[in-house]
């Protein structure tokens, strides 16, 4: 694996591979602290591209909580090992000053419903920061395909919009959520939970699976009341920020299921001091 820390060197390398050798480039943007979820994206990219580029960059502009940014895990040696073992071709690992000018400010992003609610509401400015960095990364890597995880479903919609709005011509592939054996969605933040919190967190995926299992037995309202109750009563460590059933294209609430609905249940929960998100596609 070749490691790049500088934009120009990476750009030059990839331009040559694309223009002079006609190679196809797959790109997996990450914030590091890699786990099987990230590695599944690398695997998918390797299947369909000649060169797989992974970026590891803890992007300060997408954090709206200083403690979360400070405590974000950064085990770069382990990441290097995992990426090498996985056969990733290129790692882009820039410093903050390589990606941002001094005092660079975020452009507010407004993609309507897609950026307004849920993560947009509870993490103000989060998507402004995500779009800011992903736009820069796309401009540097210029990939044919990019691979994102369904776990960050709203983020996938935002990046889809970024690509289509700017005619970037990048194919976005959304990959399934990889889970721990007990169902908890893998996340770099999982390591920050203590034993008790980790145990309590299991009810999050269980609740989502339960909604899907009983989808056609109850009304949407009843399903949500039951689901919220299940979480609240499971542990005092859990605090729900949102748990909703929405249209998976528009993120507008679904009040009653129709056959044609493409529905998804999305959730954000504080487990102690760690914020976890997850979702499950209910109807495709
Ligand atoms: P992050 O490092 O958390 O910014 O995530 C980088 C990419 O990995 C994003 O596209 C995430 O959606 C994806 N990802 C994170 N966790 C998982 C998971 N458990 N399964 C699949 N993809 C994931």
Boltz pocket constraint, residues with backbone or C-beta under 6 A from the ligand:
constraints:
  - pocket:
      binder: B
      contacts: [[A, 29], [A, 30], [A, 31], [A, 32], [A, 36], [A, 37], [A, 38], [A, 40], [A, 41], [A, 147], [A, 148], [A, 149], [A, 150], [A, 151], [A, 152], [A, 175], [A, 176], [A, 177], [A, 178], [A, 179], [A, 185], [A, 186], [A, 187], [A, 188]]
      max_distance: 6.0
